[in-house]
Amino acid sequence: MKSSTKSRLKRAVLYLLGFSVTPMFSACYGVPTSYDDVYDFDPFDGISGTVVDRKTDKPIPGIRVRVASEEDISAITDADGKFYIDHQFEHNVVIYAEDIDGGENGYYWRHREDVTNENNIGLNISMLPEEK
């Protein structure tokens, strides 16, 4: 019984010691404040590309390409399906392509795309037509 009690006491001390060492390690070496600190990341200026119909490969005008953020950062595709979002991004973002013209040129499902500093220029977004 005594050895069992000693064993439990040792485990409890080691357990508590672990909690006291962790903050000390963080205080000495710091804690990453964002993923940008952990992953090497280069900011990028702007996002551009073309939105096309997935079935016909034709450009789609009137599509809103919006950055998922608290700010309203978006662009509308022109007659050639091209868009450009003029903004400096400090980290990777998610964009959504949304049909907002009420079926003027057909109906399309919303499309989601991850954008990084490696694919921010010349995006080719293919939207799937919605069957009505």
C-alpha positions as CSV (number, residue, x, y, z in Angstrom):
1,M,0.0,0.0,0.0
2,K,2.8,2.4,0.8
3,S,4.5,1.9,-2.6
4,S,1.2,2.6,-4.3
5,T,0.7,5.8,-2.4
6,K,4.3,6.9,-3.2
7,S,3.7,6.1,-6.8
8,R,0.6,8.2,-6.9
9,L,2.3,11.0,-5.2
10,K,5.2,10.9,-7.7
11,R,2.8,11.0,-10.6
12,A,0.9,13.9,-9.1
13,V,4.1,15.9,-8.5
14,L,5.2,15.2,-12.1
15,Y,1.8,16.2,-13.4
16,L,1.9,19.5,-11.5
17,L,5.5,20.1,-12.5
18,G,4.4,19.8,-16.2
19,F,1.9,22.6,-15.7
20,S,4.5,24.9,-14.1
21,V,7.1,24.3,-16.8
22,T,4.8,25.0,-19.8
23,P,4.2,28.7,-18.9
24,M,7.9,29.1,-18.2
25,F,8.7,27.7,-21.7
26,S,6.2,30.0,-23.3
27,A,7.5,33.0,-21.4
28,C,11.1,32.3,-22.6
29,Y,10.4,31.4,-26.2
30,G,7.1,33.1,-26.9
31,V,3.8,31.8,-28.2
32,P,3.0,32.3,-31.9
33,T,0.4,35.1,-32.2
34,S,-0.9,33.9,-35.6
35,Y,-0.4,31.2,-38.3
36,D,1.7,33.8,-40.2
37,D,4.3,33.5,-37.4
38,V,4.4,29.7,-37.8
39,Y,4.3,29.5,-41.5
40,D,6.5,31.6,-43.7
41,F,4.0,33.9,-45.5
42,D,4.4,36.7,-48.0
43,P,1.6,39.3,-48.2
44,F,0.1,39.9,-51.6
45,D,-1.6,42.7,-53.4
46,G,-4.9,41.9,-55.1
47,I,-6.8,39.0,-56.5
48,S,-7.6,38.6,-60.1
49,G,-9.1,36.0,-62.4
50,T,-11.9,34.9,-64.6
51,V,-15.3,33.3,-63.8
52,V,-16.6,30.8,-66.4
53,D,-19.5,28.4,-66.8
54,R,-18.3,24.9,-65.9
55,K,-20.3,23.2,-68.6
56,T,-19.7,25.7,-71.6
57,D,-16.4,27.2,-70.5
58,K,-17.9,30.7,-71.4
59,P,-17.2,33.7,-69.3
60,I,-20.0,34.8,-66.9
61,P,-20.6,38.5,-66.4
62,G,-22.3,39.9,-63.2
63,I,-20.8,37.5,-60.7
64,R,-19.8,38.9,-57.3
65,V,-16.4,37.7,-56.1
66,R,-16.3,38.4,-52.4
67,V,-13.6,37.9,-49.8
68,A,-14.8,36.2,-46.6
69,S,-14.0,38.9,-44.1
70,E,-15.6,41.4,-41.8
71,E,-14.9,44.1,-44.4
72,D,-16.8,44.4,-47.7
73,I,-14.1,43.4,-50.1
74,S,-15.5,42.4,-53.5
75,A,-15.6,42.9,-57.2
76,I,-18.2,42.2,-60.0
77,T,-17.1,40.3,-63.1
78,D,-17.2,42.3,-66.3
79,A,-18.6,41.2,-69.7
80,D,-15.6,38.9,-70.2
81,G,-16.0,37.3,-66.8
82,K,-12.9,39.0,-65.4
83,F,-12.5,40.5,-62.0
84,Y,-9.9,42.3,-59.9
85,I,-10.0,42.9,-56.2
86,D,-7.6,45.7,-55.3
87,H,-6.6,45.1,-51.7
88,Q,-3.5,44.1,-49.8
89,F,-3.8,40.8,-48.0
90,E,-1.7,39.9,-45.0
91,H,-2.7,36.3,-44.9
92,N,-4.5,33.6,-47.0
93,V,-8.1,34.3,-47.6
94,V,-11.3,32.5,-48.8
95,I,-13.3,34.0,-51.6
96,Y,-16.8,33.2,-52.8
97,A,-18.2,33.7,-56.3
98,E,-21.9,34.4,-56.1
99,D,-24.6,34.8,-58.8
100,I,-26.3,38.1,-57.9
101,D,-28.0,39.2,-61.1
102,G,-31.2,37.2,-60.5
103,G,-30.9,34.8,-63.4
104,E,-30.1,37.5,-66.0
105,N,-27.5,35.2,-67.5
106,G,-28.6,31.9,-65.8
107,Y,-28.4,30.7,-62.3
108,Y,-25.2,29.4,-60.7
109,W,-24.3,27.7,-57.5
110,R,-22.1,29.6,-55.1
111,H,-18.4,28.7,-55.5
112,R,-15.7,28.7,-52.7
113,E,-12.0,29.1,-53.4
114,D,-8.9,29.3,-51.1
115,V,-6.5,32.1,-52.2
116,T,-2.9,32.2,-51.2
117,N,0.1,34.3,-52.2
118,E,0.9,31.6,-54.8
119,N,-2.5,31.6,-56.7
120,N,-3.9,35.1,-56.2
121,I,-3.3,36.2,-59.9
122,G,-5.0,34.5,-62.8
123,L,-7.6,32.4,-60.9
124,N,-9.9,30.4,-63.1
125,I,-13.2,29.9,-61.2
126,S,-15.6,27.4,-62.8
127,M,-19.2,27.8,-61.6
128,L,-21.7,25.1,-61.9
129,P,-25.1,26.1,-63.5
130,E,-28.1,25.5,-61.3
131,E,-30.8,23.6,-63.1
132,K,-34.2,25.4,-62.7
